């Protein structure tokens, strides 16, 4: 299969026609070989606009959704970015071509090792993969100009919001509690100004949930 041609087809037929205008994001997604970030038996459908299974209940976010999420984060070439739930590192690799530096956090040992190996193989030297609990983010390198969740969550932990820089943007799909599999919710961008955090809904979105972000049930009599 000519993956370069398939990748260009993804850009021209999925991404560009669907309100993605950020030139840096488009160029990055046209360049990063998505087929390398999925198991061999899935490579042939890596560019279909669906979440790509990685095993153990984990997925790569759909290409179009990822493009729209990254566009919503308004990432510039000088930004320090945190990628949460990076899986095998596809989003981190795309971000590395848009931002100054990327810290990618992954809780699954096998996926984290695969992500790190792919960064080396592709010569990406401005992204580092950290194996750690997703809901903790990675405070050691904070603050971040942008934080991107690579899957849906029921809520964004305060511990992660605290890692945003002044004026920083956090983008995620936030889904109502109690769902499983592909969670339907809203893509949301949160922005930090002093002690206040604003939240704006960008668009409806559905994508598989990341582990460890279940909303705590409120106490009821």
Backbone torsions as a table, in degrees:
resi	resn	phi	psi	omega
1	UNK	NA	137.6	177.2
2	UNK	-85.0	89.7	-175.4
3	UNK	-65.6	-30.7	178.8
4	UNK	-62.4	-42.2	179.1
5	UNK	-67.6	-40.5	179.2
6	UNK	-64.9	-39.0	178.8
7	UNK	-64.5	-42.3	177.9
8	UNK	-64.9	-37.0	177.4
9	UNK	-63.8	-38.9	175.7
10	UNK	-57.9	-45.6	-178.7
11	UNK	-64.3	-46.1	-173.6
12	UNK	-76.9	-28.1	-174.0
13	UNK	-110.0	-19.3	177.3
14	UNK	-106.3	-48.3	-167.8
15	UNK	-86.1	-57.2	-177.2
16	UNK	-57.6	-43.3	-176.8
17	UNK	-71.9	-7.1	-173.4
18	UNK	-114.3	48.5	171.0
19	UNK	63.5	25.1	171.3
20	UNK	-98.3	114.1	-175.7
21	UNK	-120.6	-5.0	-179.2
22	UNK	-68.7	110.0	-173.8
23	UNK	-62.3	-36.8	-179.0
24	UNK	-67.5	-41.3	178.6
25	UNK	-65.3	-44.3	179.6
26	UNK	-60.5	-46.1	-178.9
27	UNK	-63.7	-40.0	-179.1
28	UNK	-65.5	-42.6	-178.8
29	UNK	-72.3	-23.7	174.9
30	UNK	-76.7	-15.4	-174.3
31	UNK	-103.7	-36.8	-173.9
32	UNK	-78.5	125.9	-177.6
33	UNK	-77.2	90.7	-176.5
34	UNK	-57.0	-31.6	-177.4
35	UNK	-62.2	-22.9	179.5
36	UNK	-75.9	-15.6	-173.5
37	UNK	-98.3	4.9	179.1
38	UNK	-122.4	161.0	175.7
39	UNK	-58.2	152.9	-176.6
40	UNK	-55.2	-36.7	-177.0
41	UNK	-75.9	-3.9	178.6
42	UNK	-110.8	-10.2	-173.3
43	UNK	-55.9	-35.3	-177.6
44	UNK	-65.8	-20.5	178.7
45	UNK	-117.1	20.0	-176.7
46	UNK	-61.3	-26.4	-175.1
47	UNK	-101.5	2.6	171.6
48	UNK	-66.8	145.7	-176.3
49	UNK	-80.7	64.4	175.5
50	UNK	-140.0	157.5	174.5
51	UNK	-64.5	133.0	-176.4
52	UNK	-95.4	123.6	-177.5
53	UNK	-69.5	135.9	178.3
54	UNK	-110.0	-8.1	-173.9
55	UNK	97.6	160.4	178.7
56	UNK	57.6	31.2	177.8
57	UNK	74.1	15.0	-178.7
58	UNK	-110.9	154.4	-173.8
59	UNK	-143.0	156.7	163.3
60	UNK	-87.6	135.8	178.3
61	UNK	-59.3	148.1	178.2
62	UNK	-55.1	141.3	-176.7
63	UNK	-56.4	-47.8	-178.2
64	UNK	-64.6	-43.8	179.4
65	UNK	-61.6	-43.0	177.9
66	UNK	-59.8	-44.7	179.7
67	UNK	-59.6	-43.2	-178.6
68	UNK	-71.1	-35.4	175.9
69	UNK	-63.2	-47.2	-178.8
70	UNK	-65.8	-37.4	176.3
71	UNK	-63.0	-39.7	178.5
72	UNK	-65.1	-25.4	179.3
73	UNK	-77.6	-13.4	177.0
74	UNK	50.7	54.7	-175.6
75	UNK	-81.6	135.4	178.5
76	UNK	-111.3	170.3	-175.7
77	UNK	-68.4	-12.9	-179.8
78	UNK	-100.7	3.9	-171.5
79	UNK	-83.9	146.3	169.1
80	UNK	-99.7	124.2	-171.3
81	UNK	-122.8	140.7	173.4
82	UNK	-108.1	125.0	177.3
83	UNK	-108.4	118.0	-174.5
84	UNK	-105.8	126.2	-178.3
85	UNK	77.3	48.8	-169.5
86	UNK	-72.4	-12.6	-178.2
87	UNK	60.8	-126.0	178.2
88	UNK	-85.1	2.1	170.4
89	UNK	98.4	12.1	-177.9
90	UNK	-60.9	-51.1	-179.9
91	UNK	-60.3	-38.7	179.0
92	UNK	-63.2	-39.4	178.8
93	UNK	-65.7	-39.8	176.6
94	UNK	-65.8	-45.6	179.3
95	UNK	-60.4	-36.2	-178.0
96	UNK	-62.1	-23.9	179.1
97	UNK	-87.7	-9.5	-177.8
98	UNK	-107.9	-36.9	-173.7
99	UNK	-104.6	173.1	177.3
100	UNK	-73.5	-44.3	-177.9
101	UNK	-153.6	151.2	-176.9
102	UNK	-133.6	132.4	169.0
103	UNK	-109.7	121.0	-177.8
104	UNK	-112.9	125.8	-177.0
105	UNK	-108.5	132.2	179.5
106	UNK	-141.8	132.4	-176.8
107	UNK	-86.9	-26.8	-177.9
108	UNK	-81.0	121.7	-174.4
109	UNK	-59.1	-47.6	-177.8
110	UNK	-64.0	-42.3	179.7
111	UNK	-67.0	-40.0	179.1
112	UNK	-63.1	-42.5	178.9
113	UNK	-64.5	-41.5	178.0
114	UNK	-62.7	-43.4	179.7
115	UNK	-61.2	-46.0	179.4
116	UNK	-62.1	-41.0	179.7
117	UNK	-65.0	-38.2	179.9
118	UNK	-68.5	-35.1	176.9
119	UNK	-61.2	-41.9	178.6
120	UNK	-66.6	-46.6	-177.6
121	UNK	-61.1	-36.2	-178.2
122	UNK	-89.9	0.9	177.9
123	UNK	70.5	27.5	179.1
124	UNK	-88.4	106.9	-173.5
125	UNK	-107.0	6.1	178.5
126	UNK	-113.5	21.1	175.6
127	UNK	-134.1	137.2	178.7
128	UNK	-126.2	139.4	179.8
129	UNK	-103.7	127.0	-179.1
130	UNK	-115.3	129.3	174.9
131	UNK	-88.7	113.3	-176.0
132	UNK	-163.9	172.4	178.3
133	UNK	-67.7	128.5	-173.8
134	UNK	-63.7	-42.3	-175.1
135	UNK	-67.8	-11.3	177.8
136	UNK	-90.2	-10.0	-174.2
137	UNK	62.7	-140.8	173.9
138	UNK	-152.7	87.4	-172.1
139	UNK	-66.9	-22.9	-175.4
140	UNK	-61.2	-29.1	-179.4
141	UNK	-106.3	5.7	179.3
142	UNK	-69.8	157.6	7.3
143	UNK	-86.6	158.0	-179.4
144	UNK	-112.0	140.4	176.6
145	UNK	-72.2	-27.5	177.6
146	UNK	-148.8	144.9	175.2
147	UNK	-127.6	129.4	-177.1
148	UNK	-124.1	125.3	174.7
149	UNK	-90.9	129.6	-176.7
150	UNK	-94.9	45.8	-178.8
151	UNK	166.3	176.6	-179.0
152	UNK	-86.0	152.3	175.7
153	UNK	-136.1	155.2	175.3
154	UNK	-79.9	-31.2	175.2
155	UNK	-155.8	154.5	178.0
156	UNK	-94.8	119.3	-177.6
157	UNK	-65.0	145.4	176.5
158	UNK	-60.5	-32.3	-179.8
159	UNK	-61.0	-31.1	177.1
160	UNK	-81.1	-43.3	178.0
161	UNK	-57.5	-35.8	-179.9
162	UNK	-64.3	-16.2	-178.2
163	UNK	-89.9	0.3	175.7
164	UNK	-75.9	141.1	172.1
165	UNK	-75.4	165.3	174.7
166	UNK	-57.5	125.1	-177.4
167	UNK	81.2	1.0	-177.6
168	UNK	-68.9	156.7	-178.1
169	UNK	-117.7	134.6	174.1
170	UNK	-118.1	129.9	-178.5
171	UNK	-126.0	133.2	179.5
172	UNK	-156.8	160.7	166.3
173	UNK	-89.4	119.3	179.6
174	UNK	-107.2	122.1	-174.4
175	UNK	-116.5	149.0	176.2
176	UNK	-60.2	150.8	-178.8
177	UNK	-65.4	153.7	172.5
178	UNK	94.1	0.6	179.0
179	UNK	-88.6	165.8	174.8
180	UNK	-142.0	164.7	-179.0
181	UNK	66.2	-131.8	177.0
182	UNK	-77.4	114.2	-176.1
183	UNK	-93.6	129.4	179.1
184	UNK	-93.3	128.6	-179.2
185	UNK	-160.1	-143.9	-178.7
186	UNK	-127.7	136.9	168.3
187	UNK	-76.1	127.0	-173.0
188	UNK	-127.1	139.2	172.0
189	UNK	-113.1	126.5	177.0
190	UNK	-110.1	139.9	-179.0
191	UNK	-131.1	139.3	-173.8
192	UNK	-102.6	128.2	175.1
193	UNK	-134.2	102.8	-176.5
194	UNK	63.4	-127.9	179.3
195	UNK	-87.5	-5.3	-176.5
196	UNK	-98.2	146.3	176.1
197	UNK	-127.1	119.8	176.8
198	UNK	-90.3	155.7	179.6
199	UNK	-138.2	127.4	-179.0
200	UNK	-129.5	130.2	175.8
201	UNK	-78.0	131.0	-177.9
202	UNK	-94.5	-48.2	-178.1
203	UNK	-170.4	162.9	174.2
204	UNK	-68.9	143.1	-178.7
205	UNK	-156.1	149.3	174.3
206	UNK	-134.6	132.6	179.1
207	UNK	-160.0	157.7	-179.2
208	UNK	-59.6	147.3	-179.9
209	UNK	-72.5	145.7	169.2
210	UNK	-85.4	148.7	178.6
211	UNK	-75.9	144.7	171.7
212	UNK	94.0	12.4	-177.7
213	UNK	-124.7	29.5	177.7
214	UNK	-68.3	139.5	179.3
215	UNK	-76.6	132.9	179.4
216	UNK	-67.5	135.0	179.1
217	UNK	-72.7	134.7	177.6
218	UNK	-72.4	147.5	179.9
219	UNK	-70.8	134.7	178.4
220	UNK	-127.9	142.4	175.4
221	UNK	-74.3	NA	NA
